[in-house]
Structure formats: structure tokens, C-alpha cells
Amino acid sequence: MRALLLLLAAGSAAGWQRSNNAAGMPQQQHARSSRRLAPRRALKDTFEARMMSLPGKDELRRALSADGFVSAKAVDVTRAVREICQLQDCLPLAATALGRAVASTTLVADGLEAEETFQVRFAGDGPLRGVFSVSNGALESRAYVGNPRVDLSPQGVAAGVGRGELQVVRLKNLPGETQATTYSSVVEIKTGEIAEDINHYVATSEQREGALSAGVSLDENGAVDACAGWRVELLPGAPQDVADHLIENIKKAATTSSTSLLKEGNTCEAILRVLLDGMDADYAFDVRRPQFKCTCDISRVYRTLALLPRHEVDEILDSNEKIEAKCEFCARTYSLGPEEIRAKLDAGVATD
């Protein structure tokens, strides 16, 4: 029963994603349909698009079936993903990959302690040149793609990611330990569609049965106007009839677009009600607020320079009027003069 559920659930999660991105979906521009409309303008390409804002707030909601055997969560990270894509000047393909990654890591990170993290890096040979996302238990996320301006719309996210490795890093607090412990895993990229690969990793490495889905919708300017995801788990001890019911609900979910539900003004509860239909579920859980949060600061630049041999740093400073470092996540540029850097390094500030 377990293997069957995992197989069908994972397949349905992929089907849901394909449905979200199917061509011809009325009143929406989904990730796959947007690929056929390339080239599109990224969010930064017009002043009007840059100034657009979205109402509402990002959220994560949870639910539990009445018998306690099925848990579900759904996330709306539209505003966080839109902000990241704007900062990185993403074209539609990169925006879609990045959005799927952020939604997926947010869902997996929910339930961790605030400082614990779940991190993925798709190190594929595709033109996106890698997709990275990390979320912590406080639902603070940051992400980037190696090449946000790649135009490979007709081939889609899988072709953009390519073949290679999915590198997963977990930061966990262990009882009795004063510092968090890092756990790293490397698995083969199975599909390159982001959510399916993360679901496969969680299912096989952590023996957790369920399905994971993420979808992105883009407006006529190529800007993110909806980004949603969901995750369901079959909990230990669930009987066969509950497993069968969940599988049927996931199949039904494959015909429903999570991003369109959000764009119609619904909250994530509408997504959960599709997944837990007929299970007399409890939806009265606290609403959580995911957000984009970059952790870069000037001290990180100094610490990086401090790792280099001093004679190499001096050579760099002698040949440059200033040193610039750009954050991959928020695109902020730090510009430092040689004398300023030397003074900080001499004072040992970089290693504090």
C-alpha cells in the first residue's frame, strides 16, 4: 500500500503541476503557457511593471483530517517570489523555476525550529546554470538562479535545469548540542521539474509518504502574479481506505489550478479543501507568514576577503580603485575602497 501511494501521489503531484501550467487555461498565464509566448519582458523591463504591487499577504495554512491520518499544508509565496524575481531581473523561465523552488522549500521547512533550514541546489547542466533555494523554520526564504536572463521558454523548466545533481543540505538542532548540525545529501536530478525532485528526495531519504506540488503564474509582462504550492502526507497507521481516498483527492487536484484559486481571491484554505475533500478536516490552525529575507551584509564581504592570503588581497587592492561584491540573492552591491578594506583587515573586523 505504501509504495503504491507514494507512486501515485508523486505522479499526481506532477500531474497537478502540468495542469497548473497547461496551455489554454482561461484567464491566466501559467508557467508552461508563458514559455510559448517568449520572448516576454521581465518585471524590470518597464517602469509601470516595476511599480505594480499585489494586494494581500503571503501565507501558509495547514489542515488535518478528522481521523488524524492525513496532514496537508498549502502556501502562497507570490509576493516573496515576485520580489526576488524583480531583484534578479528574471525572465519567465527563471521566474518559474525559482518560484517552484521557493514554494517547495517553504513547505518542507514548515515545522522546523526557527533557525533550522532546508536547502536545495539543482546543479544541472542546463542553461539556468543552477537553481538554489533555502528556507528556515521561521519561513524566511532566499533563492537565486545562475542565469536569470536565459530564454528557453518552449523547452521549459526541465530543459533549463538539465541533468546533474540535486544537493540537499539540512541544518538541524540536536538535543544536547550547542551548535546546529549540518546534514548533506546528493541525489540525481530525476525530472528537473523542481517539486517532483524534492518530493522524491523527501520520500526516499526520509521515508515520508506524500505528494508535493508547486506552480507559478505570470502576467502579460512576465511578472509573477501567483505562486502557490501544496504538500500532503499520509501519517503512520493510516488504513488502506484512507490511502485510497487521499489518492483520489490528489487525482482530482490535478484538474484544479492552485494559482488560479489564489487569483480568484481565495486563501490557501481553498487549496486544502480540494486535497482533504470528504475527510471532515480541521482547518483551524494558525496562519503563518512566509517572506523573502536576505542575510547579506558588509561583514560577509570582509570575512570572504579575510579567507584569502593577505598578499593576494594586497595585489587585488593595488590594481583596483575599489572592490565590488554583489549579493546573488538581493542583487545589492557593496563597493569598498582599498584603504577601507586594509583598515578593517588590519583591525581584524572581518573575522569577528
C-alpha positions in Angstrom: 0.0 0.0 0.0 2.8 2.4 0.9 4.7 2.0 -2.3 1.5 2.4 -4.3 0.5 5.6 -2.5 3.9 7.1 -3.0 4.0 6.2 -6.7 0.5 7.6 -7.4 0.9 10.6 -5.2 4.2 11.6 -6.8 2.7 11.1 -10.2 -0.4 13.2 -9.3 1.8 15.9 -7.9 3.5 16.1 -11.3 0.1 16.0 -13.0 -1.1 18.9 -10.8 1.9 20.9 -11.9 1.3 20.1 -15.5 -2.3 21.1 -15.1 -1.3 24.4 -13.5 0.8 25.1 -16.5 -1.3 23.7 -19.2 -2.0 25.7 -22.3 -5.4 27.1 -22.8 -6.2 27.7 -19.1 -8.7 30.6 -19.2 -7.8 33.9 -17.6 -4.3 33.0 -16.6 -0.8 32.9 -17.9 0.8 29.8 -16.4 4.4 28.8 -16.5 4.2 26.4 -19.4 1.9 28.6 -21.5 4.2 31.5 -20.8 7.0 29.6 -22.5 5.2 29.7 -25.8 4.9 33.5 -25.6 8.7 34.1 -25.4 10.3 36.5 -25.5 8.5 38.2 -22.7 9.6 41.3 -20.8 10.9 40.7 -17.3 9.5 42.7 -14.4 12.2 45.3 -14.6 11.8 45.9 -18.3 9.1 48.6 -17.9 8.7 51.3 -15.3 5.0 50.5 -15.0 5.6 46.9 -14.2 8.2 47.7 -11.7 5.7 49.9 -9.8 3.0 47.3 -9.7 2.2 45.8 -6.3 0.0 42.9 -5.3 -2.7 43.1 -2.6 -2.8 40.7 0.3 -0.1 38.8 2.2 1.8 35.6 1.6 0.6 32.8 3.8 1.0 29.1 4.8 -2.0 27.2 6.1 -2.3 23.7 7.5 -5.1 21.2 7.9 -5.6 17.7 9.4 -8.1 15.1 8.6 -10.6 14.2 11.3 -9.1 10.7 11.8 -5.6 12.2 12.1 -4.1 10.1 9.3 -3.7 12.9 6.6 -2.0 16.2 7.1 -1.8 18.9 4.4 -0.4 22.3 4.0 -0.6 24.9 1.3 1.5 28.0 0.7 1.1 31.3 -1.2 4.5 32.9 -1.7 3.5 35.2 -4.6 4.9 38.4 -3.2 8.2 36.9 -1.9 8.8 35.3 -5.3 7.8 38.4 -7.2 10.2 40.5 -5.2 13.1 38.0 -5.7 12.4 37.9 -9.4 12.3 41.6 -9.7 15.6 42.0 -7.8 17.3 39.4 -10.0 15.6 40.6 -13.3 14.3 37.1 -14.1 12.8 36.2 -17.4 9.7 33.8 -17.3 11.7 30.6 -17.4 13.9 31.6 -14.4 10.9 33.0 -12.6 9.1 29.8 -12.9 12.0 27.6 -11.7 12.7 30.0 -8.8 9.1 30.2 -7.7 8.7 26.4 -7.7 11.9 26.1 -5.6 10.8 28.7 -3.0 7.3 27.2 -2.6 8.8 23.7 -2.2 11.4 24.6 0.3 9.0 26.7 2.3 6.6 23.8 2.6 9.3 21.4 3.7 10.8 23.9 6.2 7.4 24.4 7.9 7.7 22.6 11.2 11.4 23.1 11.7 12.7 25.2 14.5 13.2 28.9 13.6 17.0 28.6 12.9 16.9 25.2 11.3 17.0 25.2 7.5 16.1 23.1 4.4 18.2 24.0 1.4 18.3 22.7 -2.2 20.6 23.3 -5.1 19.8 21.9 -8.5 23.3 21.6 -10.0 22.3 20.8 -13.5 24.0 21.2 -16.9 21.1 23.3 -18.3 21.3 27.0 -19.3 19.8 28.2 -16.0 23.2 27.3 -14.5 21.7 26.1 -11.2 18.7 26.8 -9.1 19.1 27.4 -5.3 16.6 27.9 -2.5 16.8 27.8 1.2 14.1 28.3 3.8 14.2 28.2 7.6 11.6 27.3 10.2 10.5 30.9 10.5 9.6 30.6 6.8 12.2 33.1 5.7 13.5 32.2 2.2 16.0 33.3 -0.3 16.8 31.9 -3.7 18.6 32.6 -6.9 19.1 31.1 -10.4 22.6 31.2 -12.0 21.3 32.7 -15.2 18.1 34.6 -14.7 18.0 36.0 -18.3 18.1 32.7 -20.2 15.4 32.4 -22.9 14.5 28.8 -23.3 10.8 29.1 -23.0 9.5 26.4 -25.4 11.6 23.7 -23.7 10.5 24.5 -20.2 12.0 24.2 -16.7 13.3 20.7 -17.0 15.4 21.7 -20.0 16.6 24.8 -18.2 17.7 22.8 -15.2 19.2 20.0 -17.2 20.8 16.8 -15.9 23.0 16.6 -12.8 22.7 16.6 -9.1 20.2 17.7 -6.5 22.2 18.8 -3.5 20.2 19.0 -0.2 21.5 20.5 3.0 19.7 20.4 6.3 20.7 22.4 9.4 19.2 20.8 12.5 19.4 21.3 16.2 20.2 18.1 18.1 19.4 17.6 21.8 22.3 18.5 24.0 24.2 20.2 21.2 25.1 23.9 21.4 25.6 24.3 17.6 23.4 23.1 14.8 24.4 20.0 12.9 24.6 20.0 9.1 23.4 17.0 7.1 24.2 16.9 3.4 22.8 14.6 0.7 23.4 14.4 -3.1 21.0 12.6 -5.4 20.4 12.5 -9.1 18.0 15.0 -10.7 15.1 12.8 -11.8 12.9 15.2 -13.8 14.3 18.7 -13.4 10.7 20.0 -12.7 11.8 21.1 -9.1 8.9 20.0 -7.0 8.9 16.4 -8.2 12.6 16.0 -7.5 12.3 17.5 -4.0 9.3 15.2 -3.3 11.3 12.2 -4.5 14.2 13.1 -2.2 11.9 13.6 0.9 10.1 10.3 0.2 13.2 8.2 -0.4 15.6 9.7 2.1 13.3 10.4 5.0 10.7 7.7 4.4 7.8 10.2 4.4 4.9 9.3 2.2 3.1 12.1 0.3 3.0 14.5 -2.6 4.4 17.9 -3.2 3.4 20.4 -5.9 4.3 23.9 -6.9 3.1 26.2 -9.6 3.8 29.7 -10.9 1.6 32.1 -12.9 2.9 35.0 -14.9 1.2 38.2 -16.1 1.5 39.7 -19.6 4.8 41.4 -18.6 6.3 38.1 -17.5 6.0 39.1 -13.8 4.9 36.7 -11.2 1.2 37.2 -10.3 0.7 34.0 -8.4 2.9 31.3 -6.8 1.4 28.5 -4.8 2.3 25.1 -3.6 0.9 22.2 -1.5 2.1 19.2 0.3 0.1 16.2 1.7 1.4 13.4 3.9 -0.1 10.0 4.8 0.7 9.6 8.5 1.8 6.3 10.1 -1.0 3.8 10.8 -3.3 5.0 8.1 -5.6 2.2 6.8 -6.0 1.3 3.2 -9.3 3.1 2.7 -7.8 6.4 3.9 -4.9 5.9 1.5 -7.3 5.3 -1.4 -9.3 8.3 -0.5 -6.2 10.5 -0.5 -5.1 9.2 -3.8 -8.5 10.0 -5.4 -8.3 13.6 -3.9 -4.9 14.1 -5.4 -6.1 12.9 -8.8 -9.0 15.5 -8.5 -6.5 18.1 -7.5 -4.7 17.5 -10.8 -7.6 19.2 -12.6 -7.5 22.3 -10.4 -5.1 25.2 -10.6 -3.7 26.3 -7.3 -2.5 29.6 -8.7 -5.9 30.4 -10.3 -7.6 29.7 -7.0 -5.4 32.4 -5.5 -6.0 34.8 -8.3 -9.8 34.4 -7.8 -9.3 35.9 -4.3 -9.2 32.6 -2.3 -6.8 31.9 0.5 -4.7 28.7 0.8 -7.6 27.1 2.6 -9.3 26.6 -0.8 -6.4 24.5 -1.9 -6.5 22.5 1.3 -10.2 21.8 0.8 -9.6 20.2 -2.5 -6.9 17.9 -1.1 -8.9 16.9 2.0 -12.3 16.7 0.4 -14.6 14.3 2.3 -12.2 13.9 5.2 -14.0 16.2 7.7 -10.8 18.1 8.1 -9.8 20.7 10.7 -8.6 23.9 9.1 -8.4 26.0 12.3 -4.7 26.2 12.5 -2.6 29.4 12.9 -1.8 31.2 9.6 1.9 31.6 9.1 3.6 34.4 7.0 6.4 33.3 4.7 8.7 36.1 3.4 11.8 36.8 1.5 14.7 37.7 3.7 18.3 38.2 2.5 21.1 37.7 5.1 23.8 39.6 3.3 25.8 42.4 5.0 29.2 44.1 4.7 30.8 41.8 7.3 30.3 38.9 5.0 32.4 40.6 2.3 35.2 41.3 4.8 35.1 37.7 6.0 35.4 36.4 2.5 38.4 38.7 1.9 39.9 37.5 5.2 40.0 33.9 3.9 42.4 34.9 1.1 46.2 35.1 1.7 47.0 38.7 2.6 49.5 39.2 -0.2 46.7 38.2 -2.7 44.4 40.8 -1.2 47.0 43.4 -1.4 47.7 42.6 -5.0 43.9 43.0 -5.8 43.7 46.3 -3.9 46.8 47.7 -5.6 45.3 47.0 -9.0 41.8 48.3 -8.3 40.4 51.6 -7.2 37.6 49.8 -5.4 36.3 46.3 -4.8 32.7 45.5 -5.6 30.7 42.5 -4.4 27.2 41.7 -5.5 24.8 39.5 -3.5 23.3 36.7 -5.6 20.0 36.9 -3.7 19.0 40.5 -3.4 21.4 42.0 -6.0 22.8 44.5 -3.6 26.3 45.7 -4.5 28.8 46.5 -1.8 31.6 48.9 -3.0 34.7 49.3 -0.9 37.9 51.3 -1.2 41.3 49.8 -0.7 42.2 51.8 2.4 38.9 50.9 4.0 39.5 47.2 3.4 43.0 47.3 4.6 41.9 49.1 7.8 39.2 46.6 8.5 41.5 43.6 7.9 44.3 45.1 10.0 41.8 45.6 12.8 40.6 42.0 12.5 37.0 43.1 12.0 36.4 40.6 9.2 36.8 37.6 11.5 34.7 38.9 14.4 
